[in-house]
Amino acid sequence: MTIEVVRGTTGDGIPFIDSSGREHQEIAQTLGDVSRQVANWVSQVQGRSNSSLFDRTSYITPDNPYTLMKTARTAVANDDVVSGVCDVTEGLMLQGVKWESEEADDAEIFNQLSRDLNLDEFVRQWHREEFTYSQVVVGMWWGDRDFKMRGKASASGNRRRKTVRAHVPVGLSFLDPQRVVPLQPGPFGNDRIAWHATKGEMQQWGAYQLSGDPSYLDPVMRRFFLGSIFLPRAERDLLQKWGIDATRLIELDPEHVFRYSRTKPTYDRFPENRLKSVFPLLDLKQQLMEADRVSLVGAANYILLIRKGTEKDPAMPEEIDNLNDQFKVVAKLPVIIGDHRLNIDIITPDQEHVLAGEKYDTLDRRILARTLGAITISGGGQRNESTLTVARGIGRLLESRRLMMKRVLEQRIARAAINHPKNDGVFTDEPNLTFTPRNVQLDSDAQIVQAIMALRAQKEISRESTLEFFNFDQATEAQRRQYEEESGLDDIFKTEVPFSGNGGSGETPNGAPEPPAVSGARGGRPKGGGKSKQSPQAQTKPNTGNGNPSTGK
């Protein structure tokens, strides 16, 4: 038997090859119906998510710093590992901040200022901005403030009533780095930044320049904007490639807006986005998720294949038509009537390796190590990672980031306020910003704890540093200890403070324990002196010139 092969297209333009021997028109109509059903299914799947069915470009970015920022923000918002690292490192690095100074009044002023500015929340936001964009842009609002000194006067014991007025930052805010344009830095890395204004902001700025009336601008624009910028042709072309309209740039006042970025050369405009090296891994993870998603969606939106007849006993056209009419009516019912030649298959993708945990774990471990900054070696062979190479390395990295944040805040807040002309004679000393805990401790090392306690016992470090190492606040503990002593709780619980030097016998005046009266487990020379019995050798042999028994005769 010869089967004629027919080539043609459906009504929707889909090409097909027919070797079934059926009528060409009938095959074309059937394939057209199938193609429309598949197209409808795909459109429904796409409507369930913001991404397409095959989202292959989520983390593939061109060499554009602003596109990198947008992609990094997507990663922090959507990826479970990246967002988790951002949250965890925020909690490890930043639990509290305070100012310290040799002058108590200066420290009191800046600690009150930190409370008003909510500096604890500000440094947490700083960390998230830096983690996402590898840079932060901060706007500062300056104003006059009165500070009331707290505590009691040392001589009289009465509460102090001193009030100090200072010109300090009264507001801190982050500017969107995607709207800030770094200009070509100078030979010594002078950071000049501009604001990519909207059309509405440019209209306000143009009206202000024409009329000179400051009412066209809101207070923030009047304080932050410095003037229009005219750039050379080469720089305008470069900014245009980045999607920046050079005609809508307004320079920002460095006295009120500053930018901090992670380590970069002075000749570069942008720092290298630290999450950029994670994007290829995130892209692989995205493709893996999309592949599993397609398999799961395909299993839920299965294709039902119904076959009537066999090779030896093919179905007649009347049977095909009857079967077609039957399934239009009873396809949704649990009962289907047919003979032994009726075969029904459900076509779904293979589900054996869908959502395999080991595939995700391989990528997640690499992403976790990169975002934390851990030194790990992937692959087979012997692995020598330990707390020294992983936990301590991560801890030192987080401390380094926190140190750079501390330096910038000290320079932009404390030093700027002290050196401001309006604060002449107000401050005596420049305070230091400290973080709690002092050390980012990710591992438990008994030797380090013993070393800290030994340094405290030798009075090489302060009680406050010791308590901060264990994440305790000295002022809070002092208040609680005073309450326990005054309330009599120490007498109830028989609390004893070792090496206090304040009570109990067996202590020297400096608080150290008195040595035992006798040496050894038992016996020994009694306290107060005495001589031991002389040996027979000492009586019969002459002594040396030093008074020791000799061995001579």
C-alpha positions in Angstrom: 0.0 0.0 0.0 1.3 3.4 -1.0 0.6 6.4 1.3 0.6 9.8 -0.4 2.5 12.5 1.4 0.8 15.9 1.2 2.5 19.2 2.1 0.4 22.1 3.0 -0.5 24.8 5.7 -3.4 25.3 8.0 -5.7 28.2 8.0 -3.4 29.9 10.6 -0.4 29.4 8.3 1.1 26.5 10.2 3.0 24.2 7.8 2.5 20.4 8.1 3.2 17.1 6.3 0.4 14.6 6.0 1.1 11.0 5.4 -2.1 9.6 6.9 -4.0 9.2 3.7 -6.8 11.4 5.2 -8.4 14.3 3.3 -6.1 17.4 3.2 -8.8 19.8 4.2 -9.8 17.7 7.3 -6.2 17.6 8.5 -5.7 21.3 8.0 -8.8 22.1 10.0 -7.8 19.7 12.9 -4.3 21.2 13.1 -5.7 24.7 13.1 -7.9 23.8 16.1 -5.0 22.4 17.9 -2.8 25.4 17.2 -5.4 27.8 18.5 -5.8 25.8 21.7 -2.1 25.8 22.3 -1.9 29.5 21.7 -4.7 30.1 24.1 -2.9 28.0 26.8 0.3 29.9 26.4 -1.5 33.3 26.7 -3.1 32.1 29.9 0.2 30.9 31.4 1.8 34.3 30.5 -1.1 36.1 32.2 -0.3 34.4 35.6 3.1 36.1 36.0 4.9 39.3 35.2 7.5 37.4 33.2 7.1 35.5 30.0 6.9 31.8 29.7 10.6 31.6 28.8 12.1 34.5 30.8 15.7 34.3 29.6 17.0 37.9 30.1 16.3 38.7 33.8 20.0 38.9 34.8 21.7 39.5 31.4 22.7 43.1 31.4 24.7 45.2 29.0 27.7 47.3 30.1 25.5 50.1 31.5 25.9 51.2 35.1 22.3 52.2 35.4 21.0 48.9 34.0 23.3 47.2 36.5 21.7 49.1 39.3 18.3 48.1 38.2 19.2 44.5 37.9 20.9 44.5 41.4 17.7 46.0 42.9 15.7 43.2 41.2 18.1 40.6 42.7 17.8 42.0 46.2 14.1 42.2 46.0 13.3 38.8 44.4 16.1 36.3 45.0 15.8 34.4 48.3 19.5 34.0 48.8 20.6 37.5 47.9 17.8 39.2 50.0 18.5 36.8 52.9 22.2 37.8 52.9 21.3 41.4 52.9 19.0 41.0 55.9 21.4 38.8 57.9 24.5 41.0 57.4 22.4 44.0 58.4 21.6 42.3 61.7 25.2 41.2 62.2 26.8 44.5 61.5 24.4 47.0 63.0 22.7 46.7 66.3 23.4 50.1 67.7 25.5 53.3 67.3 26.6 55.9 69.8 29.1 58.8 70.1 32.0 58.8 72.5 34.2 61.8 73.5 36.5 62.9 76.3 34.1 65.8 76.7 30.9 64.5 78.1 28.9 67.4 76.9 30.1 67.0 73.3 29.2 63.3 73.4 25.8 64.1 74.9 25.0 66.6 72.1 25.8 64.1 69.3 24.0 61.2 71.0 20.8 63.4 71.3 21.3 64.3 67.6 21.6 60.6 66.7 18.3 59.9 68.6 16.5 62.7 66.7 17.9 61.6 63.4 17.2 58.0 64.2 20.7 57.2 63.2 20.2 53.5 64.0 17.7 53.2 61.2 19.8 55.4 58.9 22.9 53.2 59.1 20.7 50.1 58.3 19.3 51.9 55.3 22.9 52.8 54.3 23.9 49.2 54.4 21.0 48.1 52.1 21.8 50.9 49.6 25.5 50.0 49.6 24.8 46.3 49.4 22.5 46.9 46.4 24.3 49.7 44.4 27.8 49.6 46.0 27.3 53.3 46.6 25.1 55.7 48.5 24.0 59.3 47.8 22.9 61.2 50.9 21.2 64.6 51.2 21.6 66.6 54.4 19.4 69.3 55.8 21.0 71.7 58.2 19.4 73.8 60.9 19.7 75.2 64.5 18.8 73.0 67.4 18.8 73.3 71.2 20.3 70.5 73.3 19.6 70.2 77.0 22.4 68.6 79.0 21.3 65.6 81.0 22.7 64.2 84.2 23.6 65.9 87.5 26.2 68.4 88.5 29.2 66.7 90.2 29.5 69.2 93.1 25.9 69.9 94.1 24.3 66.8 92.9 21.4 68.8 91.4 20.2 68.2 87.8 21.9 70.4 85.3 19.9 73.0 83.4 22.5 73.8 80.7 21.3 74.3 77.2 23.5 74.4 74.1 22.4 75.7 70.7 24.2 74.3 67.7 23.9 74.3 63.9 23.8 70.6 63.0 22.2 68.3 60.4 18.5 68.0 61.3 17.5 65.6 58.5 19.2 62.9 56.5 17.8 61.3 53.4 18.9 58.9 50.6 18.7 60.0 47.0 18.0 57.4 44.3 21.4 56.6 42.7 19.6 55.9 39.4 18.8 59.6 39.2 22.3 60.8 40.2 24.9 61.2 37.4 28.6 61.3 38.4 30.5 63.8 36.2 34.0 63.3 35.0 36.2 63.3 38.2 39.1 65.7 38.5 42.8 64.7 38.7 42.5 64.1 42.4 39.2 62.3 42.3 37.0 65.2 43.1 33.5 63.9 43.2 31.0 66.0 41.2 27.5 64.8 40.9 24.4 66.0 39.0 20.7 65.3 39.3 18.9 63.9 36.2 15.8 66.1 36.4 12.4 65.3 35.1 10.7 67.6 32.5 8.6 69.2 35.3 11.7 69.9 37.4 13.5 71.4 34.4 10.5 73.7 33.8 10.6 74.9 37.4 14.4 75.4 37.2 14.1 77.3 33.9 11.4 79.6 35.3 13.6 80.3 38.4 16.7 81.1 36.2 14.7 83.5 34.0 12.9 85.4 36.7 15.2 84.9 39.7 12.1 84.3 41.9 12.8 81.5 44.4 9.2 80.7 44.8 9.3 78.7 41.6 11.5 76.1 43.5 10.6 74.1 46.6 12.9 74.4 49.6 14.7 71.1 48.8 15.5 72.2 45.3 16.7 75.6 46.5 19.0 73.9 49.0 20.3 71.0 46.9 20.5 72.5 43.3 23.6 74.4 42.5 23.3 75.3 38.8 22.9 74.0 35.2 25.7 72.0 33.6 27.1 72.3 30.0 29.1 69.3 29.0 31.4 68.6 26.0 30.1 66.6 23.1 32.0 63.4 23.9 30.6 63.3 27.4 27.1 64.0 26.2 27.4 61.1 23.8 28.5 58.8 26.6 25.6 59.8 28.8 23.2 59.3 25.9 24.3 55.7 25.6 23.4 55.3 29.3 20.0 56.7 28.7 20.8 60.1 30.3 19.6 63.4 28.7 22.5 65.8 29.2 20.3 68.8 28.7 18.4 67.9 32.0 21.4 67.8 34.3 21.5 70.1 37.4 24.6 70.1 39.5 24.1 69.2 43.2 25.6 71.3 46.0 28.4 69.2 47.7 27.7 71.0 51.0 24.3 69.3 51.2 24.6 66.2 49.0 27.5 63.8 49.0 28.2 60.3 47.6 30.1 57.4 49.1 31.1 54.4 47.1 33.0 51.3 47.7 36.6 51.0 46.8 37.2 52.4 43.3 40.0 54.2 41.4 39.8 58.0 41.6 39.5 58.2 37.8 36.4 56.0 37.6 32.9 57.5 37.8 31.2 54.4 39.3 32.4 51.6 41.6 32.2 48.1 40.3 28.8 46.7 41.4 29.7 43.9 43.8 26.6 41.9 42.8 27.6 41.9 39.1 29.6 38.7 39.6 26.5 37.0 40.9 24.3 37.8 37.9 25.5 34.8 35.8 24.7 32.5 38.7 21.3 34.2 39.1 20.7 33.8 35.4 21.4 30.0 35.6 19.1 29.8 38.6 16.4 31.7 36.7 16.6 29.4 33.7 16.4 26.4 36.1 13.3 27.8 37.7 11.7 28.5 34.3 12.5 25.0 33.1 10.8 23.5 36.2 8.0 26.0 35.9 7.3 24.9 32.3 7.3 21.3 33.4 4.9 21.9 36.2 2.6 24.1 34.1 2.7 21.5 31.3 1.6 18.8 33.8 -1.3 21.0 35.0 -2.2 21.9 31.4 -1.9 18.5 29.9 -2.7 17.4 26.3 -5.3 14.7 25.9 -4.5 12.3 23.0 -7.4 10.1 21.9 -6.8 7.3 19.3 -9.4 5.1 17.7 -8.6 2.0 15.8 -5.4 0.0 15.2 -3.1 -0.5 12.3 -4.9 -3.7 11.3 -8.3 -2.4 12.1 -8.4 1.3 11.4 -11.3 3.5 12.4 -13.9 4.4 9.9 -14.7 8.1 9.2 -18.1 7.6 10.8 -16.5 6.4 14.0 -14.1 9.3 14.1 -17.0 11.8 13.7 -19.0 9.9 16.3 -16.1 10.0 18.7 -15.5 13.7 18.1 -19.1 14.5 18.8 -19.1 12.3 21.9 -16.1 14.1 23.5 -17.6 17.5 22.8 -20.4 16.5 25.1 -18.9 14.1 27.7 -15.3 15.2 27.9 -15.8 16.7 31.3 -17.7 13.7 32.6 -15.9 10.8 34.4 -17.5 8.1 32.0 -16.3 7.5 28.5 -17.8 4.7 26.4 -15.7 2.9 23.7 -14.4 -0.5 22.5 -11.0 -2.2 22.8 -9.7 0.0 19.9 -10.1 3.2 22.0 -6.9 4.5 23.5 -6.6 7.6 25.6 -3.2 9.1 26.6 -2.3 12.1 28.8 0.8 13.9 27.4 2.8 15.7 30.1 6.5 16.5 30.5 8.7 14.2 32.5 8.5 15.1 36.2 11.4 12.9 37.5 14.0 15.7 37.9 11.7 18.6 38.5 12.5 20.7 41.6 15.6 18.6 42.3 17.1 20.1 45.5 20.7 19.3 44.6 20.6 21.4 41.4 19.4 24.5 43.4 21.8 23.9 46.2 24.8 24.0 43.9 23.9 27.4 42.6 22.7 28.7 46.0 26.0 27.8 47.7 27.9 29.8 45.1 25.6 32.8 45.3 25.8 32.7 49.1 29.6 32.5 49.2 29.9 35.4 46.7 27.4 37.7 48.4 28.9 37.0 51.9 32.5 37.4 50.7 33.5 33.9 51.9 36.7 32.3 50.7 35.5 28.9 49.4 36.7 26.5 46.8 34.0 24.6 44.9 34.4 21.3 43.2 35.7 17.9 44.2 38.8 17.0 46.2 39.7 17.8 49.8 38.0 20.9 51.2 39.8 22.7 54.0 37.3 25.4 54.9 37.1 26.2 58.6 35.9 28.9 60.9 39.2 30.7 60.3 38.8 30.8 56.6 35.0 31.4 56.4 33.4 32.8 59.6 36.2 35.0 60.6 36.9 36.2 57.1 33.2 37.2 56.7 33.4 38.9 60.1 36.4 40.9 59.2 34.9 41.9 55.9 31.7 43.2 57.6 33.8 45.1 60.1 35.8 46.7 57.3 32.6 47.9 55.6 31.3 49.2 58.9 34.6 51.0 59.5 34.3 52.9 56.2 30.8 53.9 57.1 32.0 55.2 60.5 34.7 57.3 58.8 32.3 58.9 56.4 29.7 59.7 59.1 32.3 61.2 61.4 33.5 63.4 58.6 30.2 64.5 57.2 28.3 64.9 60.5 30.7 65.4 63.5 33.6 67.2 61.8 31.3 69.2 59.5 29.3 70.4 62.5 32.3 71.2 64.7 34.0 73.2 61.9 30.9 75.1 60.9 31.3 78.8 61.4 28.0 79.1 63.4 29.4 76.6 66.0 32.5 78.6 66.9 33.2 77.9 70.6 30.3 75.4 71.0 32.4 72.1 70.8 35.6 71.3 72.6 36.4 67.8 71.2 35.6 65.8 68.1 33.6 62.7 69.1 34.1 59.2 67.7 31.3 57.0 66.4 31.2 53.5 67.8 29.1 50.5 66.8 27.8 47.7 68.9 28.8 45.0 69.0 32.4 46.1 68.7 33.3 42.9 66.9 31.3 41.0 64.3 31.6 37.5 65.9 30.3 34.7 63.7 32.1 31.8 65.4 32.4 30.7 69.0 36.0 30.6 70.2 36.7 29.9 73.8 40.3 31.1 73.5 39.2 34.6 72.4 36.8 34.8 75.3 39.5 33.8 77.8 41.9 36.3 76.2 39.3 39.1 76.7 38.7 38.1 80.3 42.5 38.0 80.9 43.0 41.5 79.5 40.2 42.8 81.7 41.7 41.1 84.8 45.0 42.7 84.0 43.2 46.1 83.5 44.5 46.4 79.9 41.0 47.1 78.6 38.0 48.8 80.1 34.9 47.3 81.6 32.8 48.9 78.8 34.9 47.3 76.1 34.6 43.9 77.8 30.8 44.2 78.1 30.5 45.5 74.5 32.4 42.4 73.3 29.6 40.3 74.7 27.0 42.8 73.3 26.0 44.3 76.7 25.6 48.1 77.3 27.5 49.4 80.3 25.0 52.1 81.2 22.1 49.6 81.2 24.0 47.1 83.3 25.0 49.8 85.8 21.4 50.8 86.2 20.3 47.3 86.7 23.1 46.5 89.2 22.3 49.7 91.2 18.6 48.6 91.3 19.6 45.1 92.5 21.8 46.5 95.2 19.3 49.0 96.5 16.3 46.6 96.3 18.1 44.0 98.4 18.1 41.4 95.6 21.8 40.7 96.2 21.1 39.7 99.8 18.2 37.4 98.7 20.2 35.6 96.1 23.5 35.8 98.0 25.2 37.4 95.0 28.9 37.6 95.2 31.1 39.6 92.8 34.5 37.9 92.3 37.6 40.1 92.7 35.5 43.0 93.8 37.7 43.9 96.8 34.6 45.3 98.6 33.6 42.5 100.9 34.5 39.2 102.4 37.7 37.9 103.8 40.6 36.5 101.8 41.0 39.5 99.5 43.9 41.9 99.2 43.2 45.7 98.9 43.5 45.6 95.1 40.7 43.1 94.8 42.9 40.0 94.0 42.4 36.9 96.1 44.8 36.4 98.9 47.2 33.5 98.4 46.6 30.4 100.5 48.3 30.2 103.9 49.9 26.8 103.2 51.3 25.3 100.1 50.6 21.9 98.7 47.6 19.7 99.3 48.4 19.2 103.0 50.8 20.4 105.6 53.6 22.8 104.7 55.3 25.5 106.6 52.8 27.3 108.9 52.1 30.9 108.5 54.4 33.1 110.4 57.7 31.4 109.8 59.6 28.7 111.5 62.5 26.5 110.6 62.6 23.0 109.3 64.7 20.3 111.0 68.3 20.1 109.9 69.4 17.0 108.0 72.2 14.9 109.3 74.3 15.7 106.3 74.0 19.4 107.1 75.4 18.7 110.6 78.3 16.5 109.6 79.4 18.2 106.4 80.8 21.7 106.2 78.8 24.5 104.4 80.0 26.3 101.3 80.8 30.0 101.3 77.1 30.7 100.3 75.8 28.8 103.3 74.8 25.7 101.4 75.7 22.1 102.5 78.8 20.8 100.7 79.3 17.4 99.4 82.9 17.2 100.6 84.0 15.2 103.7 
